[in-house]
Amino acid sequence: MVYGYCDHYGLNHPRDAMRAEAIEWATTRGSRSGRVAFQYVQDLAGRLGVMLAT
C-alpha cells in the first residue's frame, strides 16, 4: 500500500528503506491499516520536502 501511495505522489525513496521505515512506523503506532500507511507517506513527503497534492 505504501509503495502505491509513493508511486502515485512521485516520492523517490529507496524501496528497502521505505519498507523498513513503514514497518517501524506501523509497529510503533500499534496498527497496520491504510490510514497508518498514508500517515507514514505524509511524514515521508514532509521529510523529503514534497507537498502532496490532494
Short mmCIF file of the C-alpha atoms (twelve columns), coordinates in Angstrom:
data_MODEL
# 
_entry.id   MODEL 
# 
loop_
_atom_site.group_PDB 
_atom_site.id 
_atom_site.type_symbol 
_atom_site.label_atom_id 
_atom_site.label_alt_id 
_atom_site.label_comp_id 
_atom_site.label_asym_id 
_atom_site.label_seq_id 
_atom_site.Cartn_x 
_atom_site.Cartn_y 
_atom_site.Cartn_z 
_atom_site.pdbx_PDB_model_num 
ATOM 1  C CA . MET A 1  0.000  0.000  0.000  1 
ATOM 2  C CA . VAL A 2  2.837  2.386  0.871  1 
ATOM 3  C CA . TYR A 3  4.523  1.733  -2.483 1 
ATOM 4  C CA . GLY A 4  1.287  2.598  -4.269 1 
ATOM 5  C CA . TYR A 5  0.938  5.889  -2.427 1 
ATOM 6  C CA . CYS A 6  4.577  6.785  -3.077 1 
ATOM 7  C CA . ASP A 7  4.279  5.951  -6.770 1 
ATOM 8  C CA . HIS A 8  1.079  7.985  -7.009 1 
ATOM 9  C CA . TYR A 9  2.619  11.047 -5.370 1 
ATOM 10 C CA . GLY A 10 6.005  10.649 -7.070 1 
ATOM 11 C CA . LEU A 11 8.041  10.197 -3.903 1 
ATOM 12 C CA . ASN A 12 11.533 8.957  -4.687 1 
ATOM 13 C CA . HIS A 13 12.919 6.975  -1.769 1 
ATOM 14 C CA . PRO A 14 14.764 3.635  -1.787 1 
ATOM 15 C CA . ARG A 15 12.239 0.799  -1.541 1 
ATOM 16 C CA . ASP A 16 14.181 -1.188 1.041  1 
ATOM 17 C CA . ALA A 17 14.467 1.848  3.330  1 
ATOM 18 C CA . MET A 18 10.805 2.715  2.742  1 
ATOM 19 C CA . ARG A 19 9.703  -0.811 3.668  1 
ATOM 20 C CA . ALA A 20 11.745 -0.842 6.880  1 
ATOM 21 C CA . GLU A 21 10.537 2.627  7.894  1 
ATOM 22 C CA . ALA A 22 6.900  1.789  7.136  1 
ATOM 23 C CA . ILE A 23 7.068  -1.394 9.212  1 
ATOM 24 C CA . GLU A 24 8.626  0.512  12.112 1 
ATOM 25 C CA . TRP A 25 6.001  3.262  11.716 1 
ATOM 26 C CA . ALA A 26 3.130  0.764  11.878 1 
ATOM 27 C CA . THR A 27 4.678  -1.155 14.775 1 
ATOM 28 C CA . THR A 28 5.232  1.906  16.930 1 
ATOM 29 C CA . ARG A 29 1.676  3.069  16.312 1 
ATOM 30 C CA . GLY A 30 0.127  -0.343 17.001 1 
ATOM 31 C CA . SER A 31 -1.806 -0.564 13.763 1 
ATOM 32 C CA . ARG A 32 -1.418 -1.790 10.212 1 
ATOM 33 C CA . SER A 33 -4.052 -0.087 8.099  1 
ATOM 34 C CA . GLY A 34 -4.438 2.100  5.061  1 
ATOM 35 C CA . ARG A 35 -4.771 5.137  7.283  1 
ATOM 36 C CA . VAL A 36 -1.478 4.410  9.049  1 
ATOM 37 C CA . ALA A 37 0.183  3.765  5.679  1 
ATOM 38 C CA . PHE A 38 -0.987 7.146  4.430  1 
ATOM 39 C CA . GLN A 39 0.198  8.842  7.617  1 
ATOM 40 C CA . TYR A 40 3.639  7.340  7.012  1 
ATOM 41 C CA . VAL A 41 3.587  8.621  3.417  1 
ATOM 42 C CA . GLN A 42 2.634  12.099 4.642  1 
ATOM 43 C CA . ASP A 43 5.556  12.039 7.075  1 
ATOM 44 C CA . LEU A 44 7.927  10.775 4.367  1 
ATOM 45 C CA . ALA A 45 6.788  13.503 1.977  1 
ATOM 46 C CA . GLY A 46 7.451  16.111 4.654  1 
ATOM 47 C CA . ARG A 47 10.950 14.759 5.284  1 
ATOM 48 C CA . LEU A 48 11.627 14.785 1.532  1 
ATOM 49 C CA . GLY A 49 10.239 18.319 1.167  1 
ATOM 50 C CA . VAL A 50 7.469  17.230 -1.216 1 
ATOM 51 C CA . MET A 51 3.985  18.709 -0.984 1 
ATOM 52 C CA . LEU A 52 1.226  16.158 -1.541 1 
ATOM 53 C CA . ALA A 53 -1.455 17.303 -3.937 1 
ATOM 54 C CA . THR A 54 -4.970 16.268 -2.962 1 
# 
